[in-house]
Amino acid sequence: MKIITESSVFLSNGFQSGEFVIFLVQDLEGKWVQEKRKGTGECTWHDDEKISDMEVSLVGKKGIVGCFYGTSAHSRQKSLTGFFGFSEEELSEIISEQGYTCKDHGFNAYDWEVVKTLEEYLEARFLWDSFTPWSSMKDGIHKMPYQWGDQAADSFALIKEGKLVDSSTGCGDRTPYLTESEEKCLAEGRLYTSNQMYDNSAEQAEYENDFWSVAKRLGLEDEYDRLCRAEYSESNQKKLSELARRIDAQMFHEYANQRADKDKTGVLRRLLKHYRHGQNPLKSLRKEKGGEWRFHRDFPSDLSDRAVIYHGENWWVSWVK
């Protein structure tokens, strides 16, 4: 924090910029309110007043000194120059009614910050003109103000009994999304979220664990590891590719069996059994269940939302009811 100890400050303005002083007092309830404000406008257009070193006395007063700059309401920024009349101990005190403030960082860029101390509260109220107490928000998950340019972004806060208990914020491939219900989050006092970067990392880690587990069961672990460490050659690469193909094929076979066990209709297990024996089950399925059944060698990305897709070993079957 910066505390101004001088008895006065000198304000100036310039192209799309200006400075100000806000004097603060406490009302009868002990809340801080603005007593008066002194400042400059910007000096951008031909009839704007140019101000240089306008003296403002700070003697016996408390408040903040700040400045602004920018070309419009969308890009105009404020910044804190410092506090006057306060001690570091006063500004560091934890306030009874905590909350958050929203800060604008320019065009299409803003975020929120927790307000706990008197310093943060005064800056939120009188510099950013933004303060929301947690006590004013109902229990549950709240979407918070957050954007960082033209990319995906989101922010969540979990409020319980008038207090912030957890939050999650991110943009780009770190944009969070909820993975559990509001009821569970409230009951356990934490947010359950994930994001694309974490999902990709977890998916890759799961694949690698499964790959080596299958390689070990097939007795190919040592040979695959030896080829990975061996000096590069076309011969070694061919052997490595063939081992990887065998391991991947077994993995897909096991994945398909796992999905078949979870498919209560029995359709996937029926498809797997018939295709492994070179038989076509679609004709009988069309008669029994109706609708349109189609076999695909590649993932059928052009189907309607009503389609049910079954995935086997190097094939897909779609069913549109």
VMD Tcl script that draws the C-alpha trace (Angstrom):
set ca {
  {0.00 0.00 0.00}
  {1.15 3.57 -0.62}
  {0.49 6.21 2.03}
  {0.88 9.85 1.10}
  {2.50 11.77 3.97}
  {2.77 15.19 2.30}
  {0.46 17.97 3.47}
  {-0.79 18.61 -0.06}
  {-0.78 17.14 -3.57}
  {-0.55 18.82 -6.96}
  {-3.00 17.71 -9.65}
  {-2.53 17.99 -13.40}
  {-4.29 16.80 -16.53}
  {-3.26 15.91 -20.04}
  {-4.34 14.19 -23.22}
  {-7.16 11.81 -22.23}
  {-6.01 11.84 -18.61}
  {-6.64 13.58 -15.29}
  {-6.18 13.32 -11.51}
  {-8.48 13.57 -8.49}
  {-8.70 13.59 -4.70}
  {-11.61 12.04 -2.80}
  {-12.08 13.15 0.83}
  {-13.70 10.56 3.09}
  {-15.53 10.74 6.45}
  {-17.42 8.26 8.58}
  {-21.17 8.69 9.01}
  {-23.10 8.10 12.24}
  {-23.13 4.34 11.58}
  {-19.37 4.26 11.12}
  {-19.51 3.75 7.35}
  {-17.09 5.55 5.08}
  {-18.73 8.05 2.70}
  {-17.47 10.64 0.27}
  {-17.36 14.12 1.77}
  {-16.17 15.93 -1.35}
  {-14.11 15.43 -4.46}
  {-11.59 17.67 -6.19}
  {-10.05 16.90 -9.54}
  {-9.31 17.80 -13.10}
  {-11.07 16.90 -16.28}
  {-9.06 15.68 -19.24}
  {-7.33 18.10 -21.59}
  {-7.96 16.52 -24.96}
  {-10.08 18.91 -27.06}
  {-9.31 22.50 -28.04}
  {-11.60 24.10 -25.45}
  {-10.62 21.81 -22.52}
  {-8.93 23.59 -19.63}
  {-5.26 22.79 -19.19}
  {-4.45 22.30 -15.49}
  {-0.94 22.01 -14.15}
  {0.05 21.61 -10.47}
  {-3.32 22.47 -8.91}
  {-2.61 22.31 -5.17}
  {-5.03 20.46 -2.92}
  {-4.47 20.47 0.85}
  {-4.71 17.15 2.70}
  {-4.17 18.50 6.21}
  {-6.44 16.91 8.82}
  {-8.28 14.86 6.21}
  {-8.55 11.25 5.11}
  {-9.11 9.91 1.62}
  {-7.56 8.67 -1.60}
  {-5.70 10.17 -4.55}
  {-6.13 8.63 -7.99}
  {-5.90 9.22 -11.73}
  {-7.68 8.18 -14.90}
  {-6.68 7.73 -18.51}
  {-8.22 6.31 -21.68}
  {-10.24 7.27 -24.71}
  {-13.76 6.17 -23.81}
  {-15.98 4.58 -21.21}
  {-14.95 1.18 -22.59}
  {-11.22 1.72 -22.26}
  {-10.92 4.38 -19.54}
  {-8.83 3.15 -16.64}
  {-8.46 4.33 -13.06}
  {-5.49 3.73 -10.82}
  {-4.75 4.43 -7.20}
  {-1.99 6.92 -6.42}
  {-2.25 6.48 -2.65}
  {-4.12 6.98 0.64}
  {-3.75 9.94 2.97}
  {-4.66 10.38 6.64}
  {-4.69 6.61 7.28}
  {-2.07 4.48 9.01}
  {-0.89 1.12 7.69}
  {-2.55 -0.56 10.67}
  {-5.91 1.03 9.86}
  {-5.78 0.04 6.20}
  {-4.74 -3.54 7.06}
  {-7.71 -4.11 9.39}
  {-10.11 -6.90 8.40}
  {-13.57 -5.45 7.78}
  {-16.72 -7.03 9.17}
  {-18.68 -6.99 5.91}
  {-16.52 -8.63 3.26}
  {-17.36 -9.05 -0.41}
  {-15.92 -8.49 -3.86}
  {-15.19 -5.73 -6.35}
  {-15.21 -5.77 -10.14}
  {-12.21 -4.21 -11.89}
  {-12.23 -3.03 -15.49}
  {-8.92 -3.54 -17.30}
  {-9.88 -2.16 -20.70}
  {-12.03 -3.19 -23.61}
  {-13.65 -6.59 -22.98}
  {-11.34 -7.34 -20.05}
  {-12.54 -7.34 -16.45}
  {-12.35 -9.50 -13.37}
  {-13.33 -9.59 -9.70}
  {-11.28 -9.56 -6.51}
  {-12.05 -10.45 -2.91}
  {-12.41 -7.48 -0.54}
  {-11.27 -8.25 3.02}
  {-9.34 -5.27 4.37}
  {-10.21 -1.60 4.80}
  {-7.69 -0.73 2.10}
  {-9.41 -3.05 -0.40}
  {-12.85 -1.80 0.64}
  {-12.03 1.90 0.19}
  {-10.44 1.23 -3.19}
  {-13.45 -0.83 -4.28}
  {-16.06 1.69 -3.13}
  {-14.47 4.96 -4.14}
  {-12.05 4.13 -6.95}
  {-13.82 1.32 -8.78}
  {-17.35 2.26 -7.66}
  {-18.00 -1.44 -7.19}
  {-18.57 -3.39 -3.99}
  {-20.93 -6.32 -3.40}
  {-21.04 -7.90 0.09}
  {-21.22 -11.69 0.28}
  {-24.11 -11.33 2.73}
  {-26.29 -9.94 -0.08}
  {-25.91 -13.15 -2.13}
  {-28.00 -16.25 -1.54}
  {-26.43 -19.63 -0.81}
  {-25.31 -21.46 -3.94}
  {-23.09 -21.16 -7.00}
  {-22.85 -17.73 -8.62}
  {-21.40 -16.81 -12.01}
  {-18.95 -13.99 -11.37}
  {-17.94 -11.07 -13.63}
  {-14.93 -12.23 -15.63}
  {-13.77 -11.81 -19.22}
  {-10.29 -11.66 -20.71}
  {-10.49 -10.57 -24.33}
  {-12.19 -12.49 -27.13}
  {-11.78 -16.00 -25.74}
  {-13.73 -18.43 -23.62}
  {-13.79 -17.39 -19.97}
  {-15.82 -18.12 -16.87}
  {-15.75 -17.71 -13.11}
  {-17.76 -19.29 -10.30}
  {-18.09 -18.52 -6.60}
  {-19.68 -20.74 -3.96}
  {-21.49 -18.76 -1.28}
  {-22.67 -20.36 1.97}
  {-24.16 -18.56 4.96}
  {-23.10 -15.18 3.63}
  {-19.46 -16.17 3.08}
  {-17.27 -17.10 0.14}
  {-16.19 -20.71 0.61}
  {-14.68 -21.54 -2.81}
  {-14.12 -20.09 -6.28}
  {-12.80 -21.08 -9.70}
  {-11.75 -18.74 -12.52}
  {-10.03 -19.22 -15.87}
  {-9.96 -18.46 -19.58}
  {-8.94 -20.20 -22.80}
  {-8.33 -23.92 -22.28}
  {-8.36 -23.26 -18.52}
  {-12.00 -22.07 -18.60}
  {-13.73 -23.95 -15.76}
  {-17.01 -25.83 -16.01}
  {-19.02 -27.43 -13.22}
  {-18.87 -31.21 -12.84}
  {-21.21 -31.68 -9.86}
  {-24.56 -30.31 -8.75}
  {-25.02 -27.18 -6.68}
  {-26.48 -29.32 -3.89}
  {-23.34 -31.44 -3.62}
  {-21.06 -28.40 -3.75}
  {-23.00 -26.73 -0.92}
  {-23.09 -29.89 1.17}
  {-19.32 -30.44 0.89}
  {-18.34 -26.77 0.94}
  {-16.31 -26.84 -2.29}
  {-16.69 -26.38 -6.03}
  {-16.30 -29.35 -8.35}
  {-14.91 -28.04 -11.65}
  {-12.67 -29.08 -14.48}
  {-11.28 -27.51 -17.66}
  {-10.09 -28.58 -21.10}
  {-6.39 -28.51 -20.21}
  {-6.94 -30.71 -17.16}
  {-9.23 -33.07 -19.10}
  {-6.68 -33.49 -21.89}
  {-3.92 -34.16 -19.38}
  {-6.03 -36.63 -17.41}
  {-7.16 -38.39 -20.58}
  {-3.56 -38.72 -21.78}
  {-2.44 -40.01 -18.38}
  {-5.27 -42.57 -18.34}
  {-4.39 -43.73 -21.85}
  {-0.71 -44.16 -20.96}
  {-1.55 -46.13 -17.80}
  {-3.91 -48.41 -19.73}
  {-1.39 -48.80 -22.55}
  {1.37 -50.04 -20.25}
  {-1.04 -52.25 -18.30}
  {-2.15 -53.98 -21.49}
  {1.46 -54.22 -22.73}
  {2.39 -55.97 -19.48}
  {-0.53 -58.43 -19.72}
  {0.45 -59.26 -23.31}
  {4.09 -59.77 -22.29}
  {5.21 -56.91 -24.56}
  {6.23 -54.36 -21.93}
  {9.98 -55.09 -21.89}
  {10.28 -55.32 -25.68}
  {8.36 -52.08 -26.22}
  {10.45 -50.29 -23.58}
  {13.69 -51.61 -25.16}
  {12.67 -50.37 -28.61}
  {11.72 -46.95 -27.20}
  {15.21 -46.61 -25.74}
  {17.08 -48.06 -28.74}
  {18.92 -45.97 -31.30}
  {16.62 -44.77 -34.07}
  {16.38 -46.94 -37.18}
  {13.66 -47.72 -39.71}
  {13.69 -51.33 -38.59}
  {13.20 -50.43 -34.94}
  {10.43 -47.97 -35.83}
  {8.54 -50.64 -37.77}
  {8.80 -53.06 -34.85}
  {7.70 -50.33 -32.44}
  {4.71 -49.39 -34.61}
  {3.64 -53.03 -34.87}
  {3.82 -53.52 -31.09}
  {1.86 -50.30 -30.53}
  {-0.77 -51.47 -33.03}
  {-1.18 -54.78 -31.20}
  {-1.42 -53.09 -27.80}
  {-3.90 -50.46 -29.06}
  {-6.05 -53.17 -30.69}
  {-6.25 -55.04 -27.37}
  {-7.07 -51.82 -25.54}
  {-9.95 -51.02 -27.92}
  {-11.17 -54.61 -27.52}
  {-11.22 -54.25 -23.73}
  {-12.82 -50.80 -23.86}
  {-15.56 -52.16 -26.09}
  {-16.22 -55.02 -23.70}
  {-16.43 -52.58 -20.78}
  {-18.96 -50.43 -22.62}
  {-20.92 -53.53 -23.56}
  {-21.15 -54.52 -19.90}
  {-22.61 -51.09 -19.08}
  {-25.09 -51.17 -21.99}
  {-28.26 -52.51 -20.38}
  {-30.00 -52.96 -23.74}
  {-27.48 -55.63 -24.80}
  {-27.20 -54.07 -28.27}
  {-23.48 -53.29 -28.09}
  {-22.57 -56.80 -26.93}
  {-24.69 -58.20 -29.75}
  {-22.91 -56.00 -32.31}
  {-19.48 -56.94 -30.98}
  {-20.26 -60.66 -31.05}
  {-21.61 -60.61 -34.62}
  {-18.83 -58.45 -36.12}
  {-16.12 -60.54 -34.47}
  {-17.58 -63.54 -36.27}
  {-17.93 -61.71 -39.59}
  {-21.73 -61.53 -39.35}
  {-24.10 -58.61 -40.06}
  {-26.55 -57.96 -37.19}
  {-28.19 -54.82 -38.62}
  {-30.87 -56.59 -40.64}
  {-32.36 -58.27 -37.57}
  {-32.00 -55.07 -35.48}
  {-33.97 -53.10 -38.08}
  {-36.82 -55.61 -37.80}
  {-36.79 -55.80 -34.02}
  {-36.26 -52.16 -33.05}
  {-37.20 -50.19 -36.16}
  {-35.55 -46.95 -37.21}
  {-32.49 -46.48 -39.38}
  {-29.39 -48.57 -38.61}
  {-26.12 -47.76 -40.40}
  {-22.57 -49.12 -40.28}
  {-19.63 -46.63 -40.37}
  {-15.86 -47.07 -40.69}
  {-15.26 -43.50 -39.44}
  {-16.98 -41.59 -36.66}
  {-20.37 -40.40 -38.03}
  {-20.12 -36.70 -37.22}
  {-22.98 -35.63 -39.49}
  {-25.80 -37.37 -37.60}
  {-28.74 -35.70 -35.86}
  {-28.96 -35.27 -32.09}
  {-31.47 -38.13 -31.99}
  {-28.89 -40.70 -33.10}
  {-27.61 -43.40 -30.76}
  {-24.02 -44.37 -31.61}
  {-22.34 -47.67 -30.74}
  {-18.54 -47.86 -30.97}
  {-16.70 -51.11 -31.52}
  {-13.27 -52.12 -32.79}
  {-12.57 -49.84 -35.78}
  {-16.27 -49.37 -36.49}
  {-19.34 -47.38 -35.46}
  {-23.03 -48.18 -35.76}
  {-25.67 -45.45 -35.65}
  {-29.34 -45.88 -34.83}
  {-31.82 -43.10 -35.53}
  {-35.11 -44.04 -33.94}
}
mol new
graphics top color blue
foreach p $ca { graphics top sphere $p radius 0.5 }
foreach p [lrange $ca 0 end-1] q [lrange $ca 1 end] { graphics top cylinder $p $q radius 0.2 }
display resetview
